[in-house]
């Protein structure tokens, strides 16, 4: 028996293609990024300065994302962000080295499922359960929200105008979110991408 734990997707078996008579209206792909909670300590301008100097990221104000292209900070509340990055060295260690005492940083990589949802009917699907208006007048690429979807806590941010969204769901609720997504997207056709 191995001493190592094997990774198991929080969405394992919960997402399947549904209603695909033609082109899918919604596509979904599970992502497995590194995730950390970042909370600013002390003056916010000092945190923003360190973020810019050490990581080249200009801190956006409000419910927005801040990014250097590979690392994205998603605003989740006053002075709080989810840091998300695909691959690379240990994210928590890199952030602690870069931000020093200006931030408290905690690994959340195993605490969330992250799904990338896109397609011409993605907005119509979210209208069935999301507590935020995703119309382009109200929500655009770079916008983010910590809200509820089908009574589940989620963090959602818009990637592009296709529209493409990433949604972070607490791991223990990933199955319930996938069930809601499957039901809500069924009329449009849901394609699960590898």
Backbone bond lengths (Angstrom), bond angles and torsions (degrees), N, CA, C in turn:
res aa  C-N    CA-C-N  psi(-1)  N-CA   C-N-CA  omega(-1)  CA-C   N-CA-C  phi
1 X - - - 1.450 - - 1.526 109.15 -
2 X 1.302 115.92 136.62 1.456 121.37 -176.86 1.519 110.80 -77.06
3 X 1.332 115.25 144.78 1.461 120.71 176.35 1.519 111.44 -83.74
4 X 1.331 117.01 -9.33 1.451 121.14 -177.84 1.521 110.20 -95.27
5 X 1.313 114.55 142.74 1.450 119.70 175.35 1.516 108.95 -82.88
6 X 1.305 116.28 140.43 1.461 121.30 178.95 1.517 109.15 -93.96
7 X 1.339 116.80 136.08 1.456 121.00 178.17 1.516 109.58 -65.94
8 X 1.319 116.32 134.08 1.462 121.85 173.96 1.522 107.15 -128.31
9 X 1.308 114.70 126.57 1.456 120.66 -179.39 1.522 110.38 -62.18
10 X 1.344 117.22 136.68 1.469 119.25 175.79 1.530 111.83 -68.77
11 X 1.337 116.84 -13.82 1.471 121.50 180.00 1.528 111.77 -104.99
12 X 1.347 117.62 8.88 1.465 121.37 -175.73 1.529 111.12 -52.89
13 X 1.315 114.58 121.45 1.453 120.70 177.04 1.517 115.39 75.12
14 X 1.323 117.98 -2.13 1.467 120.91 -174.66 1.527 112.89 -91.01
15 X 1.323 118.04 -15.95 1.465 121.16 -179.09 1.519 110.47 -118.55
16 X 1.327 115.18 128.87 1.459 121.53 177.42 1.520 108.46 -140.30
17 X 1.336 116.11 154.24 1.461 120.55 174.24 1.524 109.17 -58.68
18 X 1.344 115.63 138.24 1.459 120.75 -178.78 1.518 109.10 -139.81
19 X 1.340 116.12 137.81 1.470 121.96 170.61 1.502 115.10 57.04
20 X 1.320 118.15 45.02 1.463 120.60 -176.05 1.526 112.23 -99.42
21 X 1.325 117.64 67.28 1.467 121.26 175.57 1.527 109.46 -73.22
22 X 1.317 117.12 -33.00 1.467 122.37 179.08 1.514 108.79 -134.31
23 X 1.319 114.87 -146.25 1.469 120.30 177.86 1.520 109.00 -67.82
24 X 1.321 117.39 139.96 1.463 118.90 -179.04 1.529 111.96 -70.25
25 X 1.317 115.75 141.83 1.458 120.79 174.86 1.512 111.80 -81.83
26 X 1.354 115.54 -22.52 1.462 121.08 -177.48 1.525 108.47 -138.66
27 X 1.319 116.29 135.80 1.461 121.42 172.14 1.517 108.50 -119.57
28 X 1.322 115.85 150.23 1.463 120.88 178.82 1.526 108.54 -139.21
29 X 1.307 114.96 140.10 1.460 121.89 176.04 1.513 107.97 -139.23
30 X 1.315 115.86 130.79 1.462 119.26 176.51 1.522 108.76 -79.38
31 X 1.318 114.88 134.72 1.463 121.50 174.89 1.524 107.98 -107.35
32 X 1.317 116.94 153.70 1.460 121.07 176.83 1.530 108.50 -129.75
33 X 1.332 116.95 68.47 1.470 120.20 -178.82 1.532 111.42 -85.10
34 X 1.320 114.94 171.16 1.463 120.55 166.77 1.529 106.88 -81.17
35 X 1.315 116.76 139.97 1.464 121.08 -177.95 1.529 108.61 -134.90
36 X 1.315 116.06 140.56 1.464 121.45 175.23 1.525 109.21 -142.06
37 X 1.310 115.98 147.40 1.454 121.47 170.64 1.522 107.22 -87.81
38 X 1.327 115.71 133.46 1.465 121.41 178.77 1.528 107.27 -123.22
39 X 1.327 116.20 123.60 1.468 121.30 177.82 1.525 107.81 -124.62
40 X 1.326 115.47 123.15 1.472 120.72 -178.47 1.522 110.19 -68.55
41 X 1.333 115.25 137.42 1.465 121.79 173.91 1.523 107.64 -113.33
42 X 1.311 115.88 145.21 1.454 119.22 178.40 1.514 111.94 71.77
43 X 1.331 116.99 -159.71 1.470 120.80 -177.34 1.526 112.08 -62.63
44 X 1.319 116.75 131.89 1.461 121.77 -178.48 1.531 111.51 -64.70
45 X 1.337 117.43 -30.37 1.460 119.04 178.97 1.529 111.48 -67.64
46 X 1.333 117.54 -31.47 1.467 121.24 176.38 1.539 109.87 -68.63
47 X 1.322 116.11 -42.92 1.468 120.92 176.54 1.535 110.03 -59.94
48 X 1.327 117.01 -48.05 1.467 122.27 -179.11 1.530 110.97 -61.47
49 X 1.335 116.57 -39.43 1.465 120.77 178.71 1.527 110.88 -63.72
50 X 1.338 117.05 -46.12 1.468 121.26 179.36 1.526 111.11 -63.34
51 X 1.330 116.03 -40.55 1.462 121.59 179.56 1.534 109.94 -60.16
52 X 1.319 115.56 -43.53 1.473 121.35 -179.59 1.525 110.95 -69.36
53 X 1.331 117.12 -47.32 1.464 120.95 -177.52 1.520 112.56 -67.15
54 X 1.325 116.71 -45.99 1.465 120.47 -173.60 1.524 113.65 -83.01
55 X 1.334 117.04 -34.57 1.464 119.60 -173.52 1.526 114.01 -119.50
56 X 1.333 116.98 -6.33 1.453 120.28 -179.90 1.518 114.02 71.23
57 X 1.326 116.40 22.18 1.464 120.61 -178.33 1.522 109.89 -106.31
58 X 1.322 115.74 123.25 1.464 122.85 175.24 1.527 107.48 -82.94
59 X 1.319 117.54 120.46 1.462 121.61 -176.82 1.518 110.75 -73.46
60 X 1.331 116.07 118.72 1.466 121.59 176.57 1.521 108.93 -80.13
61 X 1.329 116.45 150.71 1.458 119.95 177.77 1.527 109.51 -99.48
62 X 1.311 115.61 153.76 1.458 120.94 179.04 1.515 112.23 82.52
63 X 1.317 116.18 -163.36 1.474 123.27 -177.89 1.517 109.86 -82.39
64 X 1.311 114.96 73.54 1.467 122.39 -174.51 1.517 110.45 -133.20
65 X 1.305 114.47 173.08 1.456 120.82 171.80 1.528 108.42 -107.48
66 X 1.324 115.34 151.85 1.464 122.58 174.84 1.521 105.56 -127.35
67 X 1.341 117.16 134.04 1.458 118.70 -173.17 1.518 112.56 -150.10
68 X 1.326 114.23 155.78 1.468 120.90 170.98 1.520 110.19 -110.99
69 X 1.319 117.57 7.82 1.460 122.33 -178.27 1.519 112.90 107.22
70 X 1.323 117.59 -37.97 1.467 120.02 178.72 1.527 111.72 -110.28
71 X 1.309 116.94 -34.27 1.468 122.47 177.84 1.518 108.09 -107.86
72 X 1.326 115.70 132.07 1.456 119.87 178.46 1.526 108.77 -124.28
73 X 1.325 115.52 135.84 1.463 121.90 174.23 1.523 106.75 -108.08
74 X 1.330 116.92 122.11 1.453 122.69 -178.59 1.514 108.01 -106.90
75 X 1.332 116.73 119.04 1.459 120.40 -179.92 1.523 109.44 -63.83
76 X 1.349 116.11 129.06 1.467 121.39 178.96 1.524 111.91 -120.23
77 X 1.301 116.89 -7.33 1.462 121.85 179.72 1.509 109.05 171.66
78 X 1.332 116.68 179.80 1.465 119.29 178.09 1.527 110.74 -58.31
79 X 1.322 116.70 121.54 1.459 122.80 175.69 1.523 113.67 65.64
80 X 1.362 117.56 19.53 1.472 121.09 -177.12 1.527 110.76 -134.25
81 X 1.335 115.46 142.26 1.462 122.42 -178.17 1.513 109.90 -145.05
82 X 1.335 115.29 155.22 1.458 121.41 163.42 1.517 105.44 -98.21
83 X 1.307 116.86 127.25 1.465 121.89 174.22 1.522 106.57 -97.46
84 X 1.330 116.76 128.92 1.469 121.68 -176.08 1.525 108.35 -131.38
85 X 1.342 114.96 131.54 1.462 119.89 179.05 1.523 109.68 -149.86
86 X 1.312 116.23 137.67 1.465 121.43 174.29 1.518 108.04 -84.91
87 X 1.315 116.54 129.16 1.460 121.85 173.89 1.514 115.19 59.80
88 X 1.320 115.06 -162.19 1.465 121.03 -179.74 1.512 112.36 85.63
89 X 1.339 115.07 -175.72 1.458 121.30 177.54 1.519 109.58 -67.61
90 X 1.314 115.63 174.13 1.456 121.54 -179.96 1.525 110.48 -55.09
91 X 1.329 116.38 116.08 1.466 122.16 -175.43 1.520 112.06 -61.51
92 X 1.308 117.68 -45.54 1.473 120.74 -177.41 1.518 110.40 -60.97
93 X 1.328 117.38 -46.96 1.468 120.17 179.19 1.527 111.47 -62.24
94 X 1.335 116.63 -42.19 1.466 120.55 179.97 1.526 110.77 -62.73
95 X 1.338 117.02 -43.01 1.467 120.09 179.22 1.526 111.49 -67.20
96 X 1.315 117.17 -41.29 1.477 119.90 178.76 1.521 111.26 -62.44
97 X 1.333 116.46 -40.53 1.471 120.01 177.50 1.519 110.97 -65.07
98 X 1.321 116.68 -43.44 1.459 121.30 -175.66 1.520 113.41 -73.62
99 X 1.333 117.28 -40.44 1.465 121.04 -172.63 1.521 113.70 -98.80
100 X 1.321 117.39 -15.22 1.463 120.91 177.07 1.518 113.08 53.32
101 X 1.323 115.76 -135.40 1.473 122.08 -176.57 1.528 113.68 -79.98
102 X 1.331 117.80 2.07 1.471 119.25 -179.34 1.528 111.96 -80.68
103 X 1.370 116.65 -7.03 1.463 118.61 -177.49 1.523 111.59 -149.67
104 X 1.323 115.07 147.98 1.465 122.54 169.23 1.525 106.02 -97.32
105 X 1.317 116.49 130.35 1.462 121.20 -173.35 1.523 109.22 -129.34
106 X 1.349 115.59 132.07 1.459 121.20 -178.81 1.520 109.62 -134.07
107 X 1.320 116.34 133.84 1.461 120.95 178.15 1.524 110.46 -67.30
108 X 1.337 116.33 131.56 1.461 122.54 178.09 1.532 111.01 -127.46
109 X 1.314 117.66 12.94 1.468 121.55 -172.94 1.517 113.75 -55.64
110 X 1.312 117.42 -37.87 1.468 119.10 179.92 1.525 111.74 -93.24
111 X 1.310 117.63 3.58 1.458 121.28 -177.03 1.513 114.96 -94.43
112 X 1.342 117.83 -10.31 1.458 121.13 -176.02 1.533 111.42 -132.72
113 X 1.310 114.80 150.58 1.464 122.18 163.41 1.520 104.75 -102.11
114 X 1.324 117.41 137.92 1.461 121.22 178.23 1.522 107.93 -121.18
115 X 1.326 115.71 124.10 1.457 121.75 -179.91 1.518 109.46 -117.67
116 X 1.329 116.33 137.34 1.462 121.51 174.22 1.530 106.58 -101.46
117 X 1.326 115.68 118.05 1.462 122.46 -175.02 1.520 108.52 -118.73
118 X 1.337 115.33 130.40 1.454 120.28 -175.60 1.511 109.73 -146.84
119 X 1.324 114.71 175.39 1.451 120.90 174.73 1.514 112.55 119.98
120 X 1.332 116.51 163.17 1.463 120.87 -176.18 1.526 114.02 -64.11
121 X 1.327 117.50 -18.70 1.467 120.73 -179.61 1.535 112.55 -111.58
122 X 1.334 116.59 15.37 1.472 119.90 179.29 1.532 110.62 -61.81
123 X 1.336 117.35 -46.15 1.469 120.20 179.53 1.523 110.97 -61.41
124 X 1.339 117.02 -45.30 1.469 120.85 -179.79 1.525 111.09 -61.54
125 X 1.321 116.46 -34.40 1.464 120.14 176.76 1.524 110.03 -66.50
126 X 1.329 116.92 -47.01 1.468 120.17 -179.14 1.523 112.24 -65.74
127 X 1.327 118.30 -27.58 1.467 120.89 178.61 1.520 112.10 -58.87
128 X 1.305 116.98 -19.96 1.463 122.14 -177.86 1.524 113.24 -82.00
129 X 1.323 118.26 -2.93 1.456 117.19 -178.58 1.508 116.97 -165.36
130 X 1.330 118.27 -11.08 1.465 121.03 -175.70 1.519 110.62 -85.73
131 X 1.305 116.50 137.97 1.463 122.57 -179.38 1.517 114.43 -84.37
132 X 1.341 118.46 20.23 1.462 123.17 -178.50 1.525 108.68 -135.23
133 X 1.318 116.38 141.51 1.466 122.18 176.43 1.530 108.79 -79.01
134 X 1.321 117.33 118.75 1.464 121.64 -179.65 1.522 113.35 -97.71
135 X 1.323 117.55 9.78 1.460 119.77 177.34 1.530 108.26 -58.56
136 X 1.346 117.78 143.31 1.471 120.17 -177.91 1.529 114.49 -55.91
137 X 1.328 118.78 -24.45 1.475 119.64 175.60 1.527 111.42 -66.71
138 X 1.342 116.34 -28.35 1.459 120.66 -173.09 1.523 113.80 -107.82
139 X 1.324 117.94 -26.55 1.465 121.25 -171.97 1.522 107.65 -143.34
140 X 1.328 116.59 120.05 1.458 122.55 -174.09 1.523 110.15 -131.08
141 X 1.342 117.64 171.58 1.463 119.09 175.71 1.526 110.54 -51.59
142 X 1.323 115.28 132.72 1.464 121.14 -177.40 1.515 113.54 96.35
143 X 1.348 117.85 -12.97 1.465 120.24 176.65 1.526 109.78 -82.22
144 X 1.316 115.26 153.21 1.464 121.42 -179.74 1.518 109.33 -144.56
145 X 1.326 115.81 157.54 1.464 120.56 176.54 1.522 109.42 -151.91
146 X 1.299 114.86 140.24 1.457 122.65 169.23 1.520 104.45 -104.14
147 X 1.336 116.94 111.05 1.461 120.85 -167.65 1.520 109.54 -149.88
148 X 1.332 115.75 -159.71 1.461 120.10 175.94 1.523 109.45 -123.03
149 X 1.307 114.38 151.04 1.456 121.72 174.79 1.527 106.04 -139.31
150 X 1.319 115.98 118.71 1.465 121.04 -177.37 1.530 110.42 54.74
151 X 1.309 116.38 40.39 1.470 124.85 179.24 1.528 113.48 68.11
152 X 1.324 117.47 17.88 1.463 122.26 178.22 1.521 108.56 -113.75
153 X 1.328 116.97 140.00 1.465 120.70 176.60 1.528 109.35 -69.97
154 X 1.331 116.20 131.87 1.462 121.37 177.33 1.525 109.34 -141.34
155 X 1.312 115.00 158.18 1.460 122.23 167.60 1.525 104.73 -118.34
156 X 1.325 116.55 124.36 1.465 121.40 -177.76 1.523 109.19 -123.93
157 X 1.328 116.46 139.88 1.451 120.53 174.88 1.529 108.46 -142.28
158 X 1.334 114.29 146.02 1.461 119.69 -177.20 1.516 109.92 -93.73
159 X 1.326 115.02 129.56 1.467 122.28 -176.89 1.526 111.39 -87.89
160 X 1.348 116.23 -47.03 1.462 120.29 -177.25 1.520 109.47 -150.54
161 X 1.334 116.35 -178.85 1.457 119.94 -175.73 1.523 113.08 -89.81
162 X 1.317 119.27 8.37 1.467 122.98 -178.91 1.537 114.33 -54.30
163 X 1.277 126.19 -41.64 1.466 129.61 -0.11 1.530 111.82 -91.52
164 X 1.324 115.04 148.94 1.459 123.03 173.79 1.524 107.43 -123.88
165 X 1.326 115.14 133.26 1.466 121.94 179.92 1.519 109.26 -126.30
166 X 1.313 115.89 145.81 1.459 121.20 165.44 1.517 106.65 -106.67
167 X 1.329 115.11 139.84 1.462 121.78 -179.87 1.523 107.78 -128.78
168 X 1.326 116.68 124.18 1.462 122.18 174.33 1.518 107.77 -102.39
169 X 1.332 115.31 124.88 1.459 122.79 -178.23 1.520 107.72 -122.00
170 X 1.334 118.51 134.85 1.469 117.84 175.49 1.531 110.34 -51.96
171 X 1.307 116.09 135.65 1.467 122.62 -174.23 1.521 112.98 -49.66
172 X 1.315 117.70 -41.60 1.468 120.12 -176.22 1.528 112.73 -69.14
173 X 1.346 117.97 -14.78 1.460 121.43 178.82 1.530 112.47 -108.16
174 X 1.325 117.42 4.79 1.463 120.91 -176.06 1.525 111.80 -60.52
175 X 1.316 118.12 -42.32 1.459 120.97 179.49 1.512 111.61 -61.35
176 X 1.324 117.16 -43.32 1.465 121.43 179.17 1.528 110.39 -64.94
177 X 1.331 117.75 -40.96 1.461 120.42 178.42 1.526 110.20 -64.42
178 X 1.325 117.95 -43.94 1.464 121.29 179.10 1.530 110.79 -61.17
179 X 1.313 117.29 -39.28 1.466 121.24 176.89 1.530 110.02 -61.89
180 X 1.340 116.44 -47.23 1.470 120.34 177.64 1.535 110.48 -59.93
181 X 1.337 117.11 -46.11 1.462 120.93 -178.86 1.532 110.77 -60.12
182 X 1.322 117.15 -44.85 1.463 121.18 179.67 1.523 111.12 -60.86
183 X 1.311 117.19 -46.02 1.467 121.11 178.78 1.520 111.67 -64.56
184 X 1.321 117.15 -42.97 1.463 121.60 -174.97 1.528 112.82 -73.20
185 X 1.319 117.07 -30.60 1.466 120.60 -178.39 1.521 113.01 -93.93
186 X 1.320 118.58 -7.29 1.471 121.85 -173.89 1.524 112.70 -55.60
187 X 1.329 118.13 -41.97 1.471 119.75 -177.71 1.528 112.75 -66.52
188 X 1.336 117.04 -22.47 1.465 121.91 -178.50 1.530 112.57 -96.98
189 X 1.307 116.93 -16.83 1.449 123.01 -173.21 1.514 110.00 91.54
190 X 1.316 116.54 123.16 1.475 122.77 -179.95 1.513 108.68 -117.01
191 X 1.323 116.66 124.40 1.460 122.74 177.36 1.518 108.36 -112.86
192 X 1.338 116.25 125.53 1.457 121.78 178.07 1.518 107.79 -93.02
193 X 1.316 116.33 120.26 1.465 122.10 179.85 1.520 110.30 -95.17
194 X 1.326 115.51 146.91 1.464 120.16 179.37 1.511 110.56 -80.33
